[in-house]
Amino acid sequence: MGYWVAEVEVNADREDEMSGLLWSLGTSGVEFVDTVSRLRARAFFLEERVPGLAASLSTLLAPLDGVLVGLAPLEERDWLETFRSQALP
């Protein structure tokens, strides 16, 4: 089971509403990234939550003057690979 990442943008004063919206849709976590004029968030979703997610996000972000910037599968990585290669037996 993989993860997908949705990138969304809203005005910075809408951070709380955007955060609540993402959690209500079942995100597993949110990373906020400041941009010059808007706030961007990367929200991570289990693959099973992806069907219909883009439409839901677009609909729910519209009243916040927000937009869905992108929705894509997250690259699968072995986060322990480097550790294993350097660990002593």
N, C-alpha and C positions, 0 to 999 in steps of 0.2 A: 504494500500500500504506500503510495507516494504522496508527496505534498505539492501543492500549487501555491503560487504567490500572486496576490492581487495588489496592484499599485493604484492608489487613489489619491486625489488632491482635493483640498478644500481651503477656504480662507482660514488663516491661523486662529481666528476667534471661534471657529466651529470645531475645534479639536475634541472637546468632550462629546459632542453629538456624533462625530464621525467614529470615535472610539466605541461608543455604545452601540452604534449601528453594526460595526464589524463584529463585536462580541455577540450581538444578538443573532448574527448569521452563522455563528459557530467557528469563528477563527480560533486557531490554536495559539496565536501570538501575534503581536503587532510591534513593528519597528517604525519609529517616526524619524523622518528626515526633513530638516528645514531646507526650504529653497528660498530664493530671494523674496518672492511675493506671496507664496502659498505654502501650505503645509502638506507634505507628502507622507503617506504611510504605506508600508509594505505589510500586508496581512497574510498569514499563512493558513491554508486550509487543507484538510485531508481530501484526497482525491474524490472520496464518496460525496463530498459536499459541493463539488464543482458544477454538476448539471444544474442549469438555471441560475447559477451564481452571478454571471455577468449581467443578466437582465435584472435580477434583484438589486444588485449594486447600483446600476444606472438609475433605476426607478427611485431607490431610497436616497441616493446622493443628490438628485435633482433639486429638492427643496432646500438643500444646504449649499446650493451653488457649487456642488462638487462634481467631479468627473472620475470615471474609471480610466486610468491611464493604460493599464495592461493587465492581462491575466495569462499566466504561463506556468508550465510545470517547473518545479524546482529541481535543479540538477541533484541527482542522488550522489552522495559522497560517502566514503568510508572515513569518518572523522578520526579514527584511531590508527590509520595507516602509517602516518609519520611516527607515532609513538612506538608502534610495533617494530618498525624498521630500526629503531635506535635503542630499544629496550634490551637490556642484558638478560640472558637466561638465568 
